[in-house]
Amino acid sequence: MDEVFKALADESRRALLDRLHARNGQTLGELCDGLDMTRQAVTKHLGILEAAKLVATVRRGREKLHYLNPVPIHEIGVRWIGKFEVQRLDTLAELKRNLEQNHQP
């Protein structure tokens, strides 16, 4: 999970993930279009995303297509965000019950 957090920490890598979310299965050239990064920088960022298993690649002839893999992000949600959300929702529900009991005629 550390690799995923490190990969997501960089704004440029998050931008690449956003581009893949908008249109999955892009080549390196397509991902570079419109970015203020060199092809070499994009390649380096994609390598980090691949190592974190956030991007999967498939060869199609001479092309290498890049696909978003949402599983590691989901695992973060389950492991880190979900457990905190449950506590917050329980606290809000208790607060609501207390307020409703205190305002009964």
Secondary structure, 3 states (H helix, E strand, C coil): CHHHHHHHCCHHHHHHHHHHHHCCCECHHHHHCCCCCCHHHHHHHHHHHHHCCCEEEEEECCEEEEEECCHHHHHHHHHHHHHHHHHHHHHHHHHHHHHHHHCCC
